[in-house]
Amino acid sequence: MRLTTKGRYAVIALVDLASGTGKSPVSLASIAERQKISGAYLEQLFLRLRKCGIVRGMRGPGGGYVLARSASAISIAEVIRAVDEPLISHLDLSAALPVPDGNATLPRVQALWTGLGLHIHNFLDSISIEDVRLGRLPKPFAGKDGEGIDEKAVSCGLQEGEAVYAKLPCAPFSDCDA
């Protein structure tokens, strides 16, 4: 999955919108100013979000945008789909590479990437705008049993503006040599 600026900015803008004071419309200019995003760029994104029923526009003095549904009913995956971001990328490896007769490797590898794409989609579909607004995000994990997490190294970076991820132990290359 490739998450581009469109998807990231759409999520940022909707979390900002959900953080507003209730049902009052919020202008794109105010979101643009707070989030340091181009107003023209937000207009393009909100046009798509409106067409997909995620936001409603209100005209006139004091107009702006409101969420069309509760923030807890809008998933991150839905937002990304609305701004035309591909959630699951399918590569046609058979068209790009010659496949010798009887070679079962490429379809198996393709199944790996398809499975990863489905996990990403399911993960983003399980998180709502409200979850992000409230910081209710799952902790990153290390491995199947969850061991190996340095709790001090796991941070969403919301305070400092940067992300720090769990540091996973790596085997030296010499341990991998057969």
C-alpha positions in Angstrom: 0.0 0.0 0.0 1.2 3.5 -0.8 -0.3 6.2 1.3 0.2 9.5 -0.5 -0.3 13.1 0.7 -3.9 13.0 -0.4 -4.7 10.3 2.1 -2.6 11.7 4.9 -4.0 15.2 4.5 -7.6 14.0 4.3 -7.2 12.1 7.6 -5.5 15.1 9.2 -8.3 17.5 8.1 -11.1 15.2 9.2 -9.5 14.7 12.7 -9.3 18.5 12.9 -12.9 18.8 11.8 -13.9 16.2 14.4 -12.1 18.1 17.1 -14.3 21.2 16.4 -17.0 22.5 18.7 -19.9 20.2 18.1 -22.1 20.7 15.0 -20.9 24.1 14.0 -19.5 24.2 10.5 -15.7 24.6 10.2 -14.2 26.6 7.3 -11.5 25.0 5.1 -9.5 28.2 5.7 -9.4 27.6 9.4 -8.4 23.9 8.9 -5.8 25.0 6.4 -4.3 27.6 8.8 -4.2 25.2 11.8 -2.8 22.3 9.9 -0.6 24.2 7.4 -2.2 22.7 4.4 -3.0 24.5 1.2 -6.6 25.7 1.1 -6.9 24.9 -2.6 -5.7 21.4 -1.9 -8.2 20.9 0.9 -11.0 22.1 -1.4 -10.1 19.3 -3.8 -10.1 16.7 -1.0 -13.3 17.9 0.5 -15.1 17.7 -2.8 -14.3 14.0 -2.9 -15.1 13.5 0.7 -18.5 15.2 0.2 -19.3 13.1 -2.9 -18.6 10.0 -0.8 -20.9 11.1 2.0 -18.2 11.7 4.6 -18.7 15.5 5.0 -21.5 17.9 4.4 -21.0 21.5 3.2 -23.0 24.4 4.5 -23.2 27.6 2.5 -23.5 31.2 3.6 -22.1 33.2 6.5 -20.7 31.0 9.1 -20.7 28.1 6.6 -18.1 25.4 6.2 -18.1 21.7 6.6 -19.3 19.2 9.2 -19.0 15.4 9.4 -21.9 13.7 7.7 -21.8 11.0 10.3 -20.3 10.6 13.7 -16.5 10.5 13.8 -16.7 7.0 15.3 -18.6 5.8 12.2 -16.0 6.9 9.7 -13.0 4.6 9.2 -9.6 5.6 8.0 -9.9 3.1 5.1 -13.1 4.8 4.0 -11.4 8.2 4.0 -8.5 6.9 2.0 -10.8 5.2 -0.5 -12.8 8.5 -0.9 -9.7 10.4 -2.0 -8.8 7.6 -4.5 -5.9 6.1 -2.6 -5.3 2.4 -3.5 -5.5 0.4 -0.3 -4.5 -2.9 -1.9 -2.0 -2.9 -4.7 -2.0 -6.0 -6.9 1.0 -6.5 -9.0 0.6 -8.7 -12.0 4.0 -10.4 -11.7 3.2 -12.8 -14.5 3.0 -10.0 -17.0 6.2 -8.3 -15.8 8.4 -11.4 -15.4 8.8 -14.6 -17.4 7.5 -17.5 -15.5 9.1 -20.9 -16.3 6.8 -23.8 -16.6 6.0 -25.4 -13.3 7.4 -22.4 -11.3 5.2 -22.0 -8.2 7.3 -19.3 -6.5 5.8 -16.1 -8.1 2.2 -16.9 -7.3 3.2 -17.7 -3.7 5.0 -14.4 -3.4 2.1 -12.6 -4.9 -0.2 -14.3 -2.3 2.1 -12.8 0.4 1.7 -9.3 -0.9 -2.0 -9.7 -1.4 -2.3 -10.9 2.2 -0.3 -8.0 3.4 -2.6 -5.6 1.5 -5.6 -7.2 3.2 -4.1 -6.8 6.6 -3.4 -3.1 6.0 -7.0 -2.6 4.7 -8.5 -4.4 7.7 -6.2 -2.5 10.1 -7.2 0.9 8.7 -10.9 -0.2 8.5 -10.8 -1.0 12.2 -9.7 2.6 13.2 -12.1 5.5 13.1 -11.6 9.2 12.9 -12.7 9.3 16.6 -10.1 6.7 17.5 -7.4 8.9 16.0 -8.8 12.1 17.6 -8.8 10.5 21.0 -5.4 8.7 20.5 -7.0 5.2 20.9 -4.6 3.5 18.6 -3.2 0.0 18.9 0.3 -0.4 20.1 2.8 -1.7 17.6 3.9 -5.2 18.3 7.1 -7.3 17.8 6.5 -10.8 16.6 3.6 -13.2 17.3 4.0 -13.3 21.0 4.6 -9.5 21.5 8.0 -10.0 23.1 10.9 -7.7 22.3 9.1 -4.4 22.7 11.0 -1.7 24.4 8.1 0.3 25.9 10.1 3.5 26.0 10.8 3.2 22.2 7.1 2.9 21.3 5.5 6.3 20.8 2.9 7.8 18.5 5.0 11.0 18.5 1.9 13.1 19.0 3.7 15.5 21.3 7.0 15.9 19.5 5.6 15.6 16.0 7.7 12.6 15.1 7.1 8.8 15.2 9.2 6.4 17.0 8.6 2.7 16.4 9.4 -0.4 18.4 13.0 -1.4 18.0 13.1 -5.0 16.9 16.1 -7.2 17.6 18.0 -8.2 14.4 20.2 -11.1 13.9 23.7 -10.2 12.6 24.2 -11.3 9.0 26.7 -13.9 10.1 23.9 -15.7 12.0 22.0 -15.9 8.7 24.7 -17.5 6.6 24.2 -21.2 6.0 
